[in-house]
Amino acid sequence: MPSKEEKKRRQTIRKAIVKKQRAQELAQVPISGSDLKDLFAFVDKKLESAGCDHTMRHTLAFLEQRNLAKERIIAWLAEHDGYCDCEVIANVEEHWIEITGDQNA
């Protein structure tokens, strides 16, 4: 059985690995955190009134309004199971919260 010191050392190593993985993942996000949070708010508001038609209509409208790199961002959203507007909210927003710890996304 490992000693208390060894357990602490292992825990420190695990935390460092998780922190590094999150930093690497954040570095690959093709949209700023503030724009992404605004995207979530925009799409969520649109879905409240219109529901999801299983397209990325609202997501694309937001990206066009902000003149953001649509192709790169759409590809990144798809990598995180955001294939339509409701999945952007359900899956990508959840992923963003996981990697940033930001519950206010």
C-alpha positions, 0 to 999 in steps of 0.5 A, a space after each residue: 500500500 502506498 504511503 501518504 506521501 506517495 498518494 499525494 505525489 500521484 495526485 499531484 501528477 494526475 492533476 498536472 496531467 489533467 491541467 495540461 490536457 485541458 490547456 492543450 484542448 483549449 489551445 485547439 478551440 478555433 473561437 474565442 471563449 467570449 464568442 463561444 459563450 455568446 454563441 451558446 446564448 444566441 443559439 439557446 435563445 433562438 431555440 427557446 422560441 423556434 425549437 431545433 429544426 436539426 440544422 445549424 441555421 442559428 449557429 451559422 447565422 451567429 458565425 456569419 454575423 461575427 464574420 468568424 471562420 465558419 468552416 473551422 468552427 463548424 468542424 470543431 463543433 462536430 468533433 464535439 458532437 455539435 451537428 445541429 443547433 440543439 446539439 451545440 447547446 447540449 453537447 458542445 456547451 457541456 464539453 466547454 464547461 468540462 474543459 474550462 470549469 466555467 459554469 456560466 457558459 
